[in-house]
Amino acid sequence: MAQALSCYRCGASLADLSLPLGRAEECPQCTVQLHVCRMCQFYDPQVPKQCREDDAEEVREKLRPNFCDYFKPSADAHDPSLASAEEKSRGQLDALFGDGDDGGPSDGDGGAAEDLFK
């Protein structure tokens, strides 16, 4: 490949992984699975079935590992704007539900999430 592969989610280098990527291959940094539509050269959210390969079977869950025979990892799969949107959304969820280590609200009185059910 002309360009080095990077994880579609976090942008970490995948140079240490051997090609072809196995179905269970994971990013060494964020542990997201890599044999997914979102990591493929044929992935295109602007076309029907979000795939430019006409002969490929439809895969409904684009972020789950699949057995597509046409899968080819894309060096351009990482989109920093998607990562920042995910971080922003996660921050909003943390603000709503609290970001305590126990998974519950960070303040002792139940926080904003409890107020929704009153």
C-alpha positions in Angstrom: 0.0 0.0 0.0 1.2 3.5 -0.8 -0.1 5.0 2.4 0.2 3.6 5.9 -3.0 2.4 7.4 -4.5 4.1 10.5 -7.5 3.2 12.6 -10.7 4.7 11.3 -11.8 5.6 14.9 -8.7 7.0 16.7 -6.2 7.4 13.9 -3.5 5.2 15.5 -1.0 3.6 13.2 -1.7 0.1 12.1 1.7 -0.5 10.6 2.5 -3.3 13.1 -0.5 -5.4 11.8 -0.1 -7.8 9.0 -2.3 -7.7 5.9 -4.8 -8.8 5.0 -6.6 -7.8 8.2 -8.3 -10.7 9.9 -12.0 -10.6 10.9 -11.1 -10.3 14.6 -8.3 -7.8 14.2 -8.4 -4.9 16.7 -6.8 -1.5 16.9 -3.9 -1.7 19.3 -4.8 1.7 20.8 -8.6 1.9 21.1 -9.4 -1.9 20.6 -12.1 -1.2 18.0 -12.5 -4.0 15.5 -11.0 -3.2 12.1 -12.6 -5.6 9.6 -15.7 -3.4 9.3 -17.3 -1.5 6.5 -16.2 1.9 7.9 -12.5 0.8 7.4 -13.0 -0.3 3.8 -12.0 1.4 0.6 -15.5 0.8 -0.8 -17.4 2.4 2.1 -19.2 5.5 1.0 -22.1 6.9 3.0 -23.4 8.8 -0.1 -24.4 5.7 -2.1 -27.1 3.0 -1.7 -26.1 0.4 0.9 -23.1 2.7 1.7 -20.9 0.5 -0.5 -19.4 1.3 -3.9 -18.8 -2.4 -4.7 -21.9 -3.5 -6.6 -21.4 -7.2 -6.1 -21.0 -7.1 -2.4 -23.8 -8.3 -0.2 -25.4 -5.7 2.0 -24.0 -5.3 5.5 -26.4 -3.5 7.7 -24.1 -2.9 10.7 -21.2 -0.9 9.3 -19.2 -0.9 12.5 -19.4 -4.6 13.3 -16.9 -7.2 11.9 -18.1 -9.0 8.8 -17.1 -11.6 6.3 -17.2 -9.4 3.1 -15.0 -10.8 0.4 -14.5 -7.4 -1.1 -13.1 -5.8 2.1 -9.9 -3.7 1.4 -8.6 -1.5 4.2 -8.5 2.1 3.4 -5.6 4.4 4.3 -8.1 7.3 4.3 -10.7 5.8 6.7 -9.8 8.0 9.7 -11.8 11.2 9.7 -10.8 13.5 12.6 -14.1 15.4 12.5 -16.0 12.2 13.3 -13.7 11.6 16.3 -14.3 15.1 17.6 -18.1 14.7 17.1 -17.9 11.5 19.2 -15.9 13.2 21.9 -18.4 16.1 22.0 -21.4 13.6 22.3 -19.6 11.7 25.0 -19.0 14.9 26.9 -22.7 15.8 26.7 -23.7 12.4 28.0 -21.2 12.7 30.8 -22.7 16.1 31.7 -26.2 14.7 31.7 -25.6 11.4 33.5 -22.5 12.2 35.5 -19.0 11.0 34.9 -18.4 9.2 38.2 -16.2 6.0 38.1 -19.1 3.9 39.4 -21.2 4.6 36.3 -23.7 6.6 38.3 -24.2 10.3 38.7 -21.1 12.1 40.0 -23.0 14.1 42.6 -24.7 12.4 45.5 -28.3 13.6 44.9 -29.0 11.8 41.6 -28.1 14.7 39.3 -29.9 15.8 36.1 -30.8 12.3 35.0 -33.0 11.7 38.1 -34.7 15.1 37.5 -35.9 13.7 34.1 -38.1 11.1 35.9 -39.7 13.4 38.5 
